[in-house]
Amino acid sequence: MGIRGLQLYFTAGGRIYALDAQTGQQKWYQPLLNLVSAPVVDGRRNRI
């Protein structure tokens, strides 16, 4: 399986970012407010 269509997620500076795994281009970001714990990606349900 290649990396085409896959995204890489990471947090920094109070935001969560999604990058295109093939190109490294930022797809989107979202601010994270008042987090108690770090976000987790559920690949089976395509949710964060």
The first five atom37 places (N, CA, C, CB, O) and aatype in JSON, in Angstrom:
{
  "aatype": [12, 7, 9, 1, 7, 10, 5, 10, 18, 13, 16, 0, 7, 7, 1, 9, 18, 0, 10, 3, 0, 5, 16, 7, 5, 5, 11, 17, 18, 5, 14, 10, 10, 2, 10, 19, 15, 0, 14, 19, 19, 3, 7, 1, 1, 2, 1, 9],
  "atom_mask": [
    [1, 1, 1, 1, 1],
    [1, 1, 1, 0, 1],
    [1, 1, 1, 1, 1],
    [1, 1, 1, 1, 1],
    [1, 1, 1, 0, 1],
    [1, 1, 1, 1, 1],
    [1, 1, 1, 1, 1],
    [1, 1, 1, 1, 1],
    [1, 1, 1, 1, 1],
    [1, 1, 1, 1, 1],
    [1, 1, 1, 1, 1],
    [1, 1, 1, 1, 1],
    [1, 1, 1, 0, 1],
    [1, 1, 1, 0, 1],
    [1, 1, 1, 1, 1],
    [1, 1, 1, 1, 1],
    [1, 1, 1, 1, 1],
    [1, 1, 1, 1, 1],
    [1, 1, 1, 1, 1],
    [1, 1, 1, 1, 1],
    [1, 1, 1, 1, 1],
    [1, 1, 1, 1, 1],
    [1, 1, 1, 1, 1],
    [1, 1, 1, 0, 1],
    [1, 1, 1, 1, 1],
    [1, 1, 1, 1, 1],
    [1, 1, 1, 1, 1],
    [1, 1, 1, 1, 1],
    [1, 1, 1, 1, 1],
    [1, 1, 1, 1, 1],
    [1, 1, 1, 1, 1],
    [1, 1, 1, 1, 1],
    [1, 1, 1, 1, 1],
    [1, 1, 1, 1, 1],
    [1, 1, 1, 1, 1],
    [1, 1, 1, 1, 1],
    [1, 1, 1, 1, 1],
    [1, 1, 1, 1, 1],
    [1, 1, 1, 1, 1],
    [1, 1, 1, 1, 1],
    [1, 1, 1, 1, 1],
    [1, 1, 1, 1, 1],
    [1, 1, 1, 0, 1],
    [1, 1, 1, 1, 1],
    [1, 1, 1, 1, 1],
    [1, 1, 1, 1, 1],
    [1, 1, 1, 1, 1],
    [1, 1, 1, 1, 1]
  ],
  "atom_positions": [
    [[0.84, -1.18, 0.0], [0.0, 0.0, 0.0], [0.88, 1.23, 0.0], [-0.96, 0.0, 1.21], [1.8, 1.33, 0.82]],
    [[0.64, 2.16, -0.89], [1.39, 3.4, -0.94], [0.8, 4.43, 0.0], [0.0, 0.0, 0.0], [-0.13, 4.15, 0.76]],
    [[1.36, 5.63, -0.05], [0.88, 6.69, 0.83], [-0.1, 7.63, 0.14], [2.04, 7.47, 1.37], [-0.51, 8.63, 0.73]],
    [[-0.46, 7.34, -1.08], [-1.38, 8.2, -1.82], [-2.71, 8.31, -1.07], [-1.62, 7.65, -3.26], [-3.31, 7.3, -0.71]],
    [[-3.15, 9.53, -0.85], [-4.43, 9.78, -0.2], [-4.37, 9.74, 1.32], [0.0, 0.0, 0.0], [-5.37, 10.03, 1.98]],
    [[-3.23, 9.4, 1.9], [-3.11, 9.35, 3.35], [-2.73, 10.72, 3.89], [-2.08, 8.31, 3.78], [-2.11, 11.53, 3.2]],
    [[-3.13, 10.97, 5.14], [-2.8, 12.23, 5.78], [-1.98, 11.97, 7.03], [-4.08, 13.01, 6.12], [-2.11, 10.94, 7.68]],
    [[-1.13, 12.92, 7.35], [-0.32, 12.91, 8.56], [-0.88, 13.97, 9.48], [1.2, 13.14, 8.25], [-1.07, 15.12, 9.06]],
    [[-1.14, 13.61, 10.74], [-1.69, 14.55, 11.71], [-0.67, 14.83, 12.79], [-2.99, 13.99, 12.33], [0.05, 13.93, 13.23]],
    [[-0.59, 16.09, 13.24], [0.26, 16.44, 14.37], [-0.29, 17.69, 15.05], [1.73, 16.66, 13.92], [-1.07, 18.44, 14.45]],
    [[0.11, 17.89, 16.29], [-0.3, 19.07, 17.02], [0.91, 19.94, 17.31], [-1.02, 18.69, 18.33], [2.01, 19.44, 17.55]],
    [[0.69, 21.25, 17.28], [1.73, 22.22, 17.59], [1.07, 23.57, 17.82], [2.81, 22.3, 16.46], [0.12, 23.93, 17.11]],
    [[1.56, 24.31, 18.79], [1.06, 25.66, 19.0], [-0.42, 25.76, 19.26], [0.0, 0.0, 0.0], [-1.05, 26.74, 18.86]],
    [[-1.0, 24.75, 19.93], [-2.43, 24.79, 20.23], [-3.34, 24.5, 19.04], [0.0, 0.0, 0.0], [-4.52, 24.85, 19.07]],
    [[-2.8, 23.87, 18.0], [-3.59, 23.51, 16.82], [-3.32, 22.07, 16.43], [-3.28, 24.46, 15.63], [-2.27, 21.52, 16.77]],
    [[-4.26, 21.46, 15.72], [-4.03, 20.16, 15.08], [-3.94, 20.41, 13.58], [-5.18, 19.12, 15.44], [-4.76, 21.13, 13.01]],
    [[-2.95, 19.81, 12.95], [-2.7, 19.99, 11.52], [-2.85, 18.66, 10.79], [-1.3, 20.57, 11.28], [-2.56, 17.6, 11.35]],
    [[-3.3, 18.72, 9.55], [-3.33, 17.56, 8.66], [-2.49, 17.9, 7.43], [-4.8, 17.18, 8.25], [-2.7, 18.92, 6.78]],
    [[-1.53, 17.03, 7.14], [-0.68, 17.2, 5.97], [-0.92, 16.07, 5.0], [0.8, 17.26, 6.36], [-1.21, 14.94, 5.41]],
    [[-0.81, 16.35, 3.7], [-0.84, 15.31, 2.69], [0.45, 14.51, 2.84], [-0.99, 15.91, 1.23], [1.54, 15.08, 2.74]],
    [[0.36, 13.21, 3.09], [1.52, 12.38, 3.37], [2.46, 12.27, 2.17], [1.08, 10.99, 3.8], [3.65, 12.03, 2.35]],
    [[1.96, 12.44, 0.97], [2.8, 12.31, -0.22], [3.55, 13.6, -0.53], [1.96, 11.91, -1.41], [4.73, 13.55, -0.86]],
    [[2.87, 14.75, -0.42], [3.48, 16.02, -0.82], [3.97, 16.85, 0.35], [2.5, 16.81, -1.61], [4.81, 17.74, 0.17]],
    [[3.45, 16.59, 1.56], [3.8, 17.39, 2.72], [3.02, 18.7, 2.8], [0.0, 0.0, 0.0], [3.25, 19.51, 3.7]],
    [[2.11, 18.9, 1.87], [1.32, 20.13, 1.83], [0.27, 20.12, 2.94], [0.65, 20.32, 0.45], [-0.37, 19.09, 3.19]],
    [[0.1, 21.27, 3.59], [-0.92, 21.38, 4.64], [-2.3, 21.29, 4.02], [-0.78, 22.7, 5.42], [-2.62, 22.03, 3.08]],
    [[-3.13, 20.37, 4.55], [-4.5, 20.22, 4.06], [-5.45, 21.11, 4.86], [-4.95, 18.74, 4.15], [-6.31, 21.79, 4.29]],
    [[-5.29, 21.12, 6.19], [-6.11, 21.95, 7.05], [-5.5, 22.01, 8.44], [-7.56, 21.41, 7.12], [-4.6, 21.24, 8.77]],
    [[-6.0, 22.94, 9.25], [-5.65, 22.99, 10.66], [-6.87, 23.44, 11.44], [-4.44, 23.93, 10.92], [-7.78, 24.07, 10.89]],
    [[-6.88, 23.12, 12.72], [-8.01, 23.46, 13.58], [-7.46, 23.82, 14.95], [-9.03, 22.27, 13.68], [-6.6, 23.1, 15.47]],
    [[-7.92, 24.92, 15.57], [-7.45, 25.25, 16.91], [-7.95, 24.22, 17.93], [-7.92, 26.66, 17.31], [-9.05, 23.67, 17.79]],
    [[-7.13, 23.97, 18.93], [-7.49, 23.05, 20.0], [-7.62, 23.87, 21.28], [-6.42, 21.89, 20.15], [-6.63, 24.39, 21.8]],
    [[-8.83, 23.98, 21.79], [-9.09, 24.79, 22.96], [-9.37, 23.92, 24.18], [-10.26, 25.73, 22.7], [-10.15, 22.97, 24.1]],
    [[-8.75, 24.24, 25.29], [-9.01, 23.59, 26.57], [-8.92, 22.08, 26.52], [-10.38, 23.98, 27.06], [-9.81, 21.39, 27.02]],
    [[-7.87, 21.55, 25.95], [-7.69, 20.1, 25.87], [-7.29, 19.52, 27.22], [-6.64, 19.73, 24.82], [-6.5, 20.12, 27.95]],
    [[-7.85, 18.37, 27.55], [-7.46, 17.65, 28.75], [-6.39, 16.62, 28.4], [-8.68, 16.95, 29.41], [-5.48, 16.36, 29.19]],
    [[-6.49, 16.05, 27.19], [-5.5, 15.08, 26.72], [-5.24, 15.3, 25.24], [-5.98, 13.62, 26.99], [-5.97, 16.04, 24.57]],
    [[-4.2, 14.65, 24.73], [-3.84, 14.8, 23.32], [-4.88, 14.14, 22.41], [-2.46, 14.19, 23.05], [-5.47, 13.13, 22.79]],
    [[-5.12, 14.7, 21.22], [-6.05, 14.09, 20.26], [-5.52, 12.76, 19.73], [-6.32, 15.05, 19.09], [-4.31, 12.53, 19.69]],
    [[-6.44, 11.88, 19.33], [-6.1, 10.57, 18.79], [-6.87, 10.37, 17.49], [-6.41, 9.42, 19.82], [-8.04, 10.76, 17.4]],
    [[-6.24, 9.77, 16.49], [-6.89, 9.5, 15.21], [-7.42, 8.07, 15.19], [-5.91, 9.73, 14.03], [-6.68, 7.13, 15.48]],
    [[-8.7, 7.92, 14.86], [-9.33, 6.62, 14.7], [-9.42, 6.33, 13.2], [-10.76, 6.57, 15.38], [-10.33, 6.81, 12.53]],
    [[-8.48, 5.55, 12.67], [-8.42, 5.27, 11.25], [-9.57, 4.43, 10.73], [0.0, 0.0, 0.0], [-9.92, 4.52, 9.55]],
    [[-10.16, 3.62, 11.59], [-11.29, 2.79, 11.14], [-12.54, 3.6, 10.9], [-11.59, 1.71, 12.16], [-13.33, 3.28, 10.01]],
    [[-12.73, 4.66, 11.68], [-13.94, 5.48, 11.55], [-13.65, 6.84, 10.91], [-14.57, 5.68, 12.91], [-14.56, 7.65, 10.74]],
    [[-12.37, 7.08, 10.56], [-11.96, 8.35, 9.95], [-12.35, 9.54, 10.8], [-12.58, 8.49, 8.56], [-12.89, 10.53, 10.31]],
    [[-12.07, 9.43, 12.11], [-12.39, 10.51, 13.04], [-11.17, 10.85, 13.89], [-13.58, 10.13, 13.93], [-10.26, 10.04, 14.06]],
    [[-11.19, 12.07, 14.42], [-10.13, 12.49, 15.35], [-10.75, 12.66, 16.71], [-9.44, 13.81, 14.88], [-10.06, 13.01, 17.67]]
  ]
}
